[in-house]
Amino acid sequence: MSCPICSEPTEKQYRPFCSRRCADVDLGRWMLGKYAIPSEAVEEDDSPKTSDDEDDGRLH
């Protein structure tokens, strides 16, 4: 198995990485959002509707 950051052989202590440095590089990438999966989903409004939110069909 090789380190996903630098391709060196992994060390048992840091697996799947070869060193603390590569583990920290990977963590930094996660924290910056570099591993984010793009999405086409539209955010939905999950708030409950109230009677004031309903449209009764009249012009206001």
Contacts in CASP RR format, 6 or more apart in sequence:
PFRMAT RR
TARGET T0000
AUTHOR 0000-0000-0000
METHOD contacts of the structure
MODEL  1
MSCPICSEPTEKQYRPFCSRRCADVDLGRWMLGKYAIPSEAVEEDDSPKT
SDDEDDGRLH
1 9 0 8 1.000
1 10 0 8 1.000
1 15 0 8 1.000
1 16 0 8 1.000
2 8 0 8 1.000
2 9 0 8 1.000
2 10 0 8 1.000
2 18 0 8 1.000
3 9 0 8 1.000
3 10 0 8 1.000
3 16 0 8 1.000
3 17 0 8 1.000
3 18 0 8 1.000
3 19 0 8 1.000
3 22 0 8 1.000
4 16 0 8 1.000
4 17 0 8 1.000
4 22 0 8 1.000
4 26 0 8 1.000
5 17 0 8 1.000
5 18 0 8 1.000
5 22 0 8 1.000
5 25 0 8 1.000
5 26 0 8 1.000
6 18 0 8 1.000
6 22 0 8 1.000
8 18 0 8 1.000
8 19 0 8 1.000
8 22 0 8 1.000
9 18 0 8 1.000
10 16 0 8 1.000
10 17 0 8 1.000
10 18 0 8 1.000
11 17 0 8 1.000
11 18 0 8 1.000
11 19 0 8 1.000
14 20 0 8 1.000
14 22 0 8 1.000
14 23 0 8 1.000
17 23 0 8 1.000
17 26 0 8 1.000
28 34 0 8 1.000
29 35 0 8 1.000
END
